[in-house]
């Protein structure tokens, strides 16, 4: 991990955890850099299931919401997905007020998030298999 990076990526099973470094990382000055770093990672890792960890983030500008939508779109168009975890109460309220809590799957803590994310991938795979079997019948 470089000193200049805003995210640290760690693989845990099928899930890649992207931990945001500091409480002030998502201010208006570096929000585009954050978004580009995440999008670049997603584009280099086809099919990545990215869990963005906000445990160290105390504040985020509204511009981050646009970047998160861009990251989500990049992940999905590249065969992957994006989920969020460990949002503090104030940040969680921003997602609820803007109804983005309906757009993003948000988990509480990282450990629980990884387990639930893995489980959701299993369920999606089962449903896809069932759908394919129904089409063949």
Backbone as a chain_set.jsonl record, in Angstrom:
{"seq": "XXXXXXXXXXXXXXXXXXXXXXXXXXXXXXXXXXXXXXXXXXXXXXXXXXXXXXXXXXXXXXXXXXXXXXXXXXXXXXXXXXXXXXXXXXXXXXXXXXXXXXXXXXXXXXXXXXXXXXXXXXXXXXXXXXXXXXXXX", "coords": {"N": [[0.837, -1.187, 0.0], [0.604, 2.148, -0.898], [1.689, 5.314, 0.406], [0.232, 7.343, -0.667], [-2.188, 6.305, -1.411], [-5.708, 6.188, -0.876], [-7.227, 4.126, -0.136], [-7.067, 0.829, 1.219], [-6.711, -2.369, 0.079], [-7.858, -5.616, 0.749], [-8.009, -9.082, 0.465], [-10.54, -11.319, 1.357], [-11.617, -14.338, 1.345], [-14.061, -14.62, -1.112], [-14.534, -11.97, -1.098], [-13.446, -8.613, -1.444], [-12.084, -6.364, 0.695], [-12.22, -2.971, 0.954], [-10.677, -0.688, 2.709], [-11.111, 2.499, 3.924], [-8.809, 5.009, 4.617], [-8.727, 7.274, 6.587], [-10.47, 9.535, 8.823], [-10.85, 11.988, 7.615], [-10.64, 11.546, 4.943], [-12.582, 11.62, 2.962], [-13.255, 14.239, 2.165], [-14.067, 17.315, 0.451], [-11.782, 17.88, -0.996], [-10.396, 15.542, -1.78], [-12.166, 13.72, -2.847], [-12.702, 12.981, -5.532], [-10.331, 11.738, -6.215], [-10.431, 9.535, -4.486], [-12.695, 8.201, -5.564], [-11.741, 7.622, -8.152], [-9.565, 5.968, -7.591], [-10.859, 3.732, -6.491], [-12.548, 2.961, -8.639], [-10.607, 2.383, -10.592], [-9.396, 0.152, -9.377], [-11.526, -1.67, -9.38], [-11.945, -1.971, -12.132], [-9.577, -3.22, -12.868], [-9.829, -5.656, -11.68], [-11.712, -7.879, -12.632], [-15.051, -8.89, -11.983], [-14.962, -8.44, -9.253], [-15.972, -8.462, -5.865], [-16.662, -6.016, -3.963], [-16.275, -4.666, -0.782], [-16.742, -1.784, 0.799], [-15.225, -0.347, 3.502], [-16.105, 1.736, 6.042], [-15.236, 2.286, 8.608], [-13.282, 3.987, 9.687], [-14.057, 6.465, 8.909], [-15.307, 9.586, 9.636], [-16.595, 11.689, 8.546], [-18.132, 12.656, 5.493], [-18.268, 14.225, 2.33], [-21.009, 15.43, 0.316], [-20.403, 14.922, -2.288], [-19.185, 12.482, -2.309], [-21.195, 10.626, -2.454], [-21.959, 10.603, -5.139], [-19.598, 9.574, -6.207], [-19.622, 7.027, -5.056], [-21.819, 5.904, -6.337], [-20.787, 5.829, -8.906], [-18.676, 4.016, -8.554], [-20.126, 1.73, -7.875], [-21.566, 1.308, -10.259], [-19.409, 0.809, -12.005], [-18.378, -1.553, -10.871], [-20.561, -3.35, -11.162], [-20.917, -3.337, -13.956], [-18.671, -4.632, -14.648], [-19.0, -7.205, -13.922], [-19.079, -7.597, -11.17], [-19.747, -6.541, -7.77], [-20.84, -4.123, -5.296], [-20.753, -3.352, -1.888], [-21.398, -1.782, 1.297], [-19.991, -1.032, 4.539], [-19.898, -0.529, 8.131], [-20.693, 2.157, 8.629], [-20.88, 5.224, 10.356], [-23.32, 6.629, 12.67], [-24.16, 9.225, 11.819], [-23.359, 9.305, 9.107], [-24.793, 7.156, 8.138], [-27.377, 8.184, 8.426], [-27.361, 10.127, 6.406], [-27.41, 8.496, 4.136], [-29.93, 7.353, 4.492], [-31.658, 9.607, 4.4], [-31.265, 10.475, 1.788], [-32.252, 8.347, 0.462], [-30.455, 6.497, -0.468], [-29.865, 4.298, 0.931], [-31.485, 2.421, -0.049], [-30.403, 1.835, -2.447], [-27.826, 0.933, -2.02], [-26.449, -1.946, -0.452], [-26.043, -2.129, 2.925], [-24.027, -2.988, 5.578], [-23.505, -3.68, 9.101], [-20.942, -4.21, 10.992], [-17.56, -5.133, 9.954], [-16.811, -7.922, 10.097], [-19.3, -9.277, 10.27], [-20.351, -8.276, 7.92], [-18.736, -9.429, 5.888], [-19.393, -12.162, 6.162], [-22.189, -12.09, 5.635], [-22.216, -11.004, 3.073], [-20.827, -12.98, 1.633], [-22.7, -15.037, 1.947], [-24.879, -13.941, 0.564], [-23.861, -13.99, -2.021], [-23.741, -16.749, -2.432], [-26.484, -17.361, -2.41], [-27.367, -15.876, -4.636], [-26.021, -17.278, -6.663], [-27.257, -19.805, -6.449], [-29.906, -19.114, -7.126], [-29.52, -18.285, -9.754], [-28.7, -20.672, -10.913], [-31.055, -22.177, -10.583], [-32.813, -20.711, -12.191], [-31.618, -21.041, -14.685], [-31.981, -23.815, -14.967], [-34.784, -23.932, -15.064], [-35.25, -22.657, -17.488], [-34.223, -24.502, -19.244], [-36.005, -26.578, -19.092]], "CA": [[0.0, 0.0, 0.0], [1.359, 3.385, -0.998], [1.275, 6.389, 1.317], [-0.684, 8.215, -1.386], [-3.479, 5.65, -1.595], [-6.76, 6.49, 0.096], [-7.849, 2.846, 0.19], [-6.237, -0.348, 1.39], [-7.511, -3.498, -0.363], [-7.476, -6.894, 1.35], [-8.881, -10.168, 0.042], [-11.023, -12.231, 2.389], [-12.478, -15.242, 0.596], [-14.474, -14.023, -2.387], [-14.792, -10.55, -0.866], [-12.317, -7.695, -1.316], [-12.423, -5.278, 1.612], [-11.524, -1.712, 0.688], [-10.757, 0.125, 3.913], [-10.785, 3.903, 3.718], [-7.775, 5.25, 5.62], [-8.858, 8.183, 7.724], [-11.738, 10.228, 9.017], [-10.97, 13.154, 6.743], [-10.3, 11.146, 3.589], [-13.64, 11.87, 1.991], [-13.667, 15.637, 2.12], [-14.216, 17.833, -0.909], [-10.488, 17.979, -1.662], [-9.866, 14.303, -2.351], [-13.245, 12.786, -3.149], [-12.541, 12.463, -6.887], [-9.195, 10.823, -6.143], [-10.97, 8.326, -3.863], [-13.538, 7.516, -6.537], [-10.922, 7.101, -9.243], [-8.781, 4.847, -7.057], [-11.754, 2.582, -6.363], [-12.963, 2.544, -9.984], [-9.441, 1.748, -11.215], [-9.244, -1.177, -8.779], [-12.628, -2.506, -9.873], [-11.717, -2.263, -13.555], [-8.433, -4.134, -12.976], [-10.175, -6.929, -11.038], [-13.019, -8.268, -13.162], [-15.882, -9.714, -11.116], [-14.653, -8.198, -7.848], [-17.059, -8.182, -4.916], [-15.991, -5.021, -3.138], [-16.916, -4.197, 0.44], [-16.063, -0.575, 1.266], [-15.257, -0.274, 4.959], [-16.12, 3.136, 6.472], [-15.055, 2.35, 10.055], [-12.403, 5.102, 10.075], [-14.583, 7.705, 8.315], [-16.211, 10.333, 10.503], [-17.264, 12.707, 7.747], [-17.991, 12.577, 4.054], [-18.977, 15.279, 1.607], [-22.078, 14.899, -0.524], [-19.796, 14.481, -3.549], [-18.83, 11.066, -2.165], [-22.345, 9.826, -2.868], [-21.828, 10.457, -6.588], [-18.479, 8.662, -6.455], [-20.051, 5.666, -4.694], [-22.675, 5.429, -7.43], [-19.874, 5.549, -10.02], [-17.964, 2.774, -8.199], [-21.129, 0.655, -7.964], [-21.808, 1.08, -11.682], [-18.209, 0.184, -12.566], [-18.306, -2.928, -10.367], [-21.616, -4.161, -11.769], [-20.679, -3.482, -15.396], [-17.491, -5.475, -14.772], [-19.345, -8.526, -13.405], [-18.931, -7.661, -9.715], [-20.747, -5.865, -6.948], [-20.344, -3.226, -4.255], [-21.515, -3.233, -0.65], [-20.779, -0.862, 2.246], [-20.123, -1.439, 5.933], [-19.334, 0.24, 9.243], [-20.999, 3.583, 8.553], [-21.296, 5.753, 11.651], [-24.722, 7.034, 12.722], [-24.399, 10.414, 10.996], [-23.237, 8.941, 7.693], [-25.939, 6.285, 7.848], [-28.542, 9.07, 8.261], [-27.263, 10.738, 5.072], [-27.88, 7.486, 3.184], [-31.369, 7.198, 4.676], [-32.324, 10.827, 3.936], [-31.167, 10.526, 0.327], [-32.779, 7.058, -0.01], [-29.395, 5.655, -1.017], [-29.861, 3.034, 1.669], [-32.251, 1.49, -0.893], [-29.552, 1.557, -3.599], [-26.662, 0.196, -1.533], [-26.57, -2.862, 0.677], [-25.176, -1.604, 3.983], [-23.895, -3.883, 6.722], [-22.98, -3.044, 10.314], [-19.497, -4.376, 11.161], [-16.839, -5.803, 8.871], [-16.888, -9.384, 10.196], [-20.662, -9.65, 9.886], [-20.518, -7.905, 6.512], [-18.095, -10.436, 5.033], [-20.206, -13.382, 6.233], [-23.47, -11.875, 4.937], [-21.91, -10.798, 1.656], [-20.547, -14.327, 1.106], [-23.98, -15.768, 1.905], [-25.698, -13.396, -0.52], [-23.294, -14.494, -3.275], [-24.196, -18.136, -2.537], [-27.911, -17.344, -2.754], [-27.458, -15.424, -6.025], [-25.576, -18.38, -7.519], [-28.316, -20.813, -6.43], [-31.043, -18.608, -7.899], [-29.119, -18.293, -11.161], [-28.734, -22.079, -11.328], [-32.465, -22.572, -10.694], [-33.363, -20.023, -13.351], [-31.084, -21.731, -15.869], [-32.644, -25.111, -15.046], [-36.171, -23.692, -15.484], [-35.235, -22.301, -18.901], [-33.914, -25.704, -20.014], [-37.16, -27.502, -19.042]], "C": [[0.877, 1.244, 0.0], [0.819, 4.409, -0.009], [0.218, 7.27, 0.671], [-2.071, 7.604, -1.554], [-4.45, 6.026, -0.488], [-7.447, 5.223, 0.586], [-6.784, 1.771, 0.343], [-7.115, -1.541, 1.044], [-6.959, -4.795, 0.213], [-8.494, -7.946, 0.93], [-9.266, -11.022, 1.242], [-12.055, -13.152, 1.75], [-12.79, -14.632, -0.757], [-14.661, -12.515, -2.298], [-13.475, -9.777, -0.794], [-12.777, -6.55, -0.42], [-11.559, -4.07, 1.263], [-11.707, -0.808, 1.893], [-10.281, 1.537, 3.603], [-9.928, 4.328, 4.902], [-8.122, 6.134, 6.804], [-10.183, 8.914, 7.709], [-11.923, 11.372, 8.035], [-10.743, 12.824, 5.266], [-11.358, 11.551, 2.565], [-14.163, 13.296, 2.054], [-13.668, 16.109, 0.668], [-12.898, 17.848, -1.678], [-10.047, 16.689, -2.35], [-10.937, 13.284, -2.749], [-13.106, 12.191, -4.558], [-11.403, 11.456, -6.937], [-9.63, 9.482, -5.539], [-11.775, 7.514, -4.88], [-12.727, 6.889, -7.649], [-10.092, 5.906, -8.795], [-9.642, 3.586, -6.971], [-12.191, 2.061, -7.731], [-11.808, 1.844, -10.705], [-9.252, 0.328, -10.687], [-10.294, -2.137, -9.342], [-12.391, -2.908, -11.329], [-10.562, -3.241, -13.757], [-8.745, -5.529, -12.437], [-11.599, -7.33, -11.431], [-13.762, -9.179, -12.181], [-15.645, -9.509, -9.631], [-15.93, -7.908, -7.052], [-16.442, -7.313, -3.829], [-16.862, -4.588, -1.968], [-16.138, -2.975, 0.909], [-16.313, -0.404, 2.754], [-15.084, 1.186, 5.401], [-15.793, 3.302, 7.958], [-14.191, 3.512, 10.521], [-12.932, 6.461, 9.604], [-15.589, 8.355, 9.249], [-17.044, 11.338, 9.751], [-17.107, 12.366, 6.278], [-18.796, 13.687, 3.411], [-20.051, 14.636, 0.732], [-21.539, 14.409, -1.869], [-19.401, 13.003, -3.496], [-19.973, 10.182, -2.654], [-22.308, 9.577, -4.377], [-20.708, 9.473, -6.924], [-18.865, 7.219, -6.118], [-20.957, 5.08, -5.77], [-21.827, 5.052, -8.649], [-19.115, 4.236, -9.787], [-18.903, 1.582, -8.349], [-21.391, 0.294, -9.43], [-20.617, 0.372, -12.339], [-18.104, -1.275, -12.138], [-19.329, -3.816, -11.076], [-21.4, -4.358, -13.266], [-19.467, -4.368, -15.674], [-17.722, -6.861, -14.147], [-19.217, -8.698, -11.903], [-20.053, -6.957, -8.986], [-20.063, -4.996, -5.905], [-21.303, -3.239, -3.085], [-20.73, -2.315, 0.276], [-20.917, -1.413, 3.656], [-19.508, -0.413, 6.871], [-19.517, 1.751, 9.092], [-21.397, 4.067, 9.942], [-22.732, 6.278, 11.552], [-25.021, 8.215, 11.809], [-24.338, 10.095, 9.502], [-24.41, 8.056, 7.279], [-27.196, 7.122, 7.62], [-28.539, 9.742, 6.894], [-27.786, 9.759, 4.02], [-29.394, 7.299, 3.288], [-32.14, 8.403, 4.126], [-32.348, 10.896, 2.413], [-31.744, 9.272, -0.342], [-31.716, 6.18, -0.677], [-29.223, 4.365, -0.226], [-30.695, 1.981, 0.933], [-31.429, 1.056, -2.104], [-28.367, 0.675, -3.206], [-27.058, -0.77, -0.436], [-25.553, -2.387, 1.7], [-25.21, -2.565, 5.16], [-23.325, -3.114, 7.908], [-21.455, -3.165, 10.374], [-18.871, -5.191, 10.051], [-16.978, -7.322, 8.921], [-18.258, -9.9, 9.759], [-20.88, -9.389, 8.409], [-19.935, -8.962, 5.587], [-18.936, -11.711, 5.007], [-21.514, -13.227, 5.455], [-23.273, -11.68, 3.439], [-21.655, -12.145, 0.993], [-21.852, -15.111, 0.942], [-24.856, -15.262, 0.765], [-25.174, -13.846, -1.888], [-23.703, -15.948, -3.508], [-25.645, -18.204, -2.997], [-28.103, -16.907, -4.206], [-27.071, -16.544, -6.988], [-26.634, -19.482, -7.587], [-29.501, -20.376, -7.276], [-30.744, -18.622, -9.393], [-29.172, -19.719, -11.708], [-30.173, -22.552, -11.51], [-33.103, -21.966, -11.936], [-32.891, -20.705, -14.634], [-31.728, -23.078, -16.06], [-34.082, -24.966, -15.521], [-36.241, -23.39, -16.978], [-34.97, -23.528, -19.779], [-35.101, -26.663, -20.073], [-38.21, -27.188, -20.059]], "O": [[1.79, 1.367, 0.816], [-0.354, 4.376, 0.365], [-0.6, 7.875, 1.364], [-3.033, 8.327, -1.814], [-4.073, 6.164, 0.675], [-8.157, 5.237, 1.591], [-5.744, 1.801, -0.314], [-8.17, -1.716, 1.655], [-5.754, -5.045, 0.173], [-9.701, -7.725, 1.03], [-8.413, -11.401, 2.044], [-13.226, -12.792, 1.626], [-11.891, -14.181, -1.465], [-14.919, -11.857, -3.306], [-12.514, -10.224, -0.169], [-13.74, -5.852, -0.736], [-10.331, -4.141, 1.277], [-12.775, -0.225, 2.079], [-9.184, 1.736, 3.083], [-10.266, 4.048, 6.052], [-7.828, 5.762, 7.94], [-10.912, 8.91, 6.717], [-13.053, 11.689, 7.664], [-10.663, 13.728, 4.434], [-11.028, 11.798, 1.405], [-15.371, 13.528, 2.003], [-13.302, 15.355, -0.233], [-12.912, 17.83, -2.909], [-9.392, 16.738, -3.392], [-10.629, 12.112, -2.962], [-13.372, 11.004, -4.746], [-11.497, 10.438, -7.623], [-9.24, 8.422, -6.028], [-11.571, 6.311, -5.039], [-12.989, 5.756, -8.05], [-9.937, 4.94, -9.541], [-9.195, 2.499, -7.34], [-12.203, 0.851, -7.957], [-12.016, 0.822, -11.359], [-8.978, -0.592, -11.458], [-9.985, -3.265, -9.726], [-12.615, -4.059, -11.704], [-10.568, -4.011, -14.717], [-8.009, -6.478, -12.708], [-12.55, -7.148, -10.671], [-13.185, -10.113, -11.623], [-16.085, -10.326, -8.822], [-16.832, -7.208, -7.513], [-15.792, -7.804, -2.907], [-18.018, -4.2, -2.135], [-15.002, -3.103, 1.367], [-17.456, -0.326, 3.206], [-14.04, 1.794, 5.159], [-16.05, 4.368, 8.518], [-14.353, 3.979, 11.648], [-12.316, 7.493, 9.874], [-16.599, 7.749, 9.61], [-18.077, 11.794, 10.243], [-16.071, 11.846, 5.862], [-19.873, 14.045, 3.888], [-19.998, 13.44, 0.448], [-22.163, 13.566, -2.515], [-19.297, 12.352, -4.536], [-19.738, 9.108, -3.208], [-22.593, 8.47, -4.835], [-20.854, 8.64, -7.819], [-18.47, 6.293, -6.826], [-20.87, 3.891, -6.078], [-22.117, 4.073, -9.336], [-18.936, 3.444, -10.712], [-18.516, 0.545, -8.889], [-21.432, -0.883, -9.79], [-20.798, -0.552, -13.133], [-17.778, -2.139, -12.953], [-18.995, -4.908, -11.536], [-21.672, -5.438, -13.79], [-19.262, -4.804, -16.807], [-16.771, -7.596, -13.878], [-19.243, -9.824, -11.406], [-21.156, -6.795, -9.507], [-18.862, -5.119, -5.663], [-22.518, -3.148, -3.262], [-19.537, -2.091, 0.07], [-21.844, -2.169, 3.945], [-18.719, 0.442, 6.47], [-18.609, 2.526, 9.391], [-22.165, 3.399, 10.635], [-23.288, 6.358, 10.457], [-26.028, 8.21, 11.1], [-25.172, 10.564, 8.727], [-24.95, 8.206, 6.183], [-27.992, 6.819, 6.732], [-29.596, 9.911, 6.284], [-28.522, 10.154, 3.115], [-30.064, 7.107, 2.274], [-33.161, 8.234, 3.46], [-33.338, 11.326, 1.821], [-31.725, 9.154, -1.567], [-32.053, 5.224, -1.376], [-28.521, 3.451, -0.659], [-30.623, 0.794, 1.251], [-31.72, 0.03, -2.719], [-27.958, -0.211, -3.958], [-27.898, -0.457, 0.408], [-24.365, -2.256, 1.402], [-26.275, -2.911, 5.672], [-22.74, -2.043, 7.748], [-20.751, -2.3, 9.852], [-19.571, -5.864, 9.294], [-17.236, -7.948, 7.893], [-18.355, -10.844, 8.975], [-21.518, -10.185, 7.721], [-20.572, -9.348, 4.607], [-19.165, -12.279, 3.938], [-21.904, -14.123, 4.705], [-24.082, -12.144, 2.635], [-22.193, -12.428, -0.078], [-22.073, -15.763, -0.079], [-25.502, -16.052, 0.077], [-25.961, -14.059, -2.811], [-23.979, -16.342, -4.641], [-25.994, -19.004, -3.866], [-28.908, -17.495, -4.928], [-27.723, -16.734, -8.015], [-26.884, -20.034, -8.659], [-30.041, -21.165, -8.051], [-31.617, -18.935, -10.202], [-29.633, -19.946, -12.826], [-30.48, -23.248, -12.478], [-33.849, -22.639, -12.647], [-33.678, -20.919, -15.557], [-32.004, -23.469, -17.194], [-34.556, -25.79, -16.303], [-37.175, -23.814, -17.658], [-35.433, -23.591, -20.918], [-35.198, -27.472, -20.996], [-39.227, -27.878, -20.129]]}, "num_chains": 1, "name": "protein.A"}
